Amino acid sequence: MNLKLPKGMSYLILAGLVGLVATFTIHRYITAKTALPKRQMAQVVVADVDIAPGTALSARMLKVANWPQDIVPAKAYRTLRGLEGRVVQVPLSRGEPVLPAKLAPEGTSAGLGGLLDPNKLAVTVRTDDVSGVAGFINPGDRVDVLVDIPSPEAKGEHYSKIILQNLKVLSKGQIWDQTAEKKPQVMTTATLEVTPEEAEVLNLATNQGKIRLALRNQINQGMFYTKGVTTSNLAYARVPKQEEPVKDVASKGYQVEVIKGMGRSLASLSS
């Protein structure tokens, strides 16, 4: 039995096949053009938890993650070998690569003592939400120290001055303190890296007056030179000199221009 296609049906079938082939070809072409290139991956050791300065590393704090090869930091560790017991020198956030520059030298003991410069000391001072810059001071930041003490020259006055500058914050924490009402309260502290001479100044300032920490830009390594300020300086601060009012010329009368021949002159007329 022969099936005879209606006239023109063969052309429709052929056109459909050609359309399918064209659609498939165009789809493959667009897919190839829009496909993202496959990136080469590499293994990098990263922190698996937030790690504070002075902490000795252990395997449970770290993990090996895959990173695109082109953005792997220079000198990044690729394996956990040799990292056990190394002390972190700066804060490490979860997912952050572990780099040699962020670790203390080999053999450094855990704790702040191992992070100190050989010729410097660590001194802890009490702070609050005001003196501690509302909690924005973190390990690794740089601060200046201001002191407020009774004026040695005038009775009843206070004297404010920047006494120490560009100190490194080693850590911050909390301690329990007993108040006069025998109620325990939490006190915030900041541990600063100072020279022996700066330690003496800081100790005297905390006992003789009130101190306040001023956060500074880490890029700024310069020194500020100020005379300090007393209470009387605030009360009798100079007021900016006011400019003299412009005199009202019009109140003196009107002026008209008089032309005589080739000459010109001004003449005043009373209002």
Secondary structure, 3 states (H helix, E strand, C coil): CCCCCCCCHHHHHHHHHHHHHHHHHHHHHHHHHHCCCCCCEEEEEEECCCECCCCECCHHHEEEEEEEHHHCCCCCCCCCCCCCCCEECCCECCCCECCHHHECCCCCCCCHHHCCCCCCEEEEEEECCCCCHHHCCCCCCEEEEEEEEECCCCCCCEEEEEEEEEEEEEEEEEEEEECCCCCEEEEEEEEEEECHHHHHHHHHHHHHCEEEEEEECCCCCCCCCCCCEEHHHHHCCCCCCCCCCCCCHHHHCEEEEEEECCEEEEEEECC
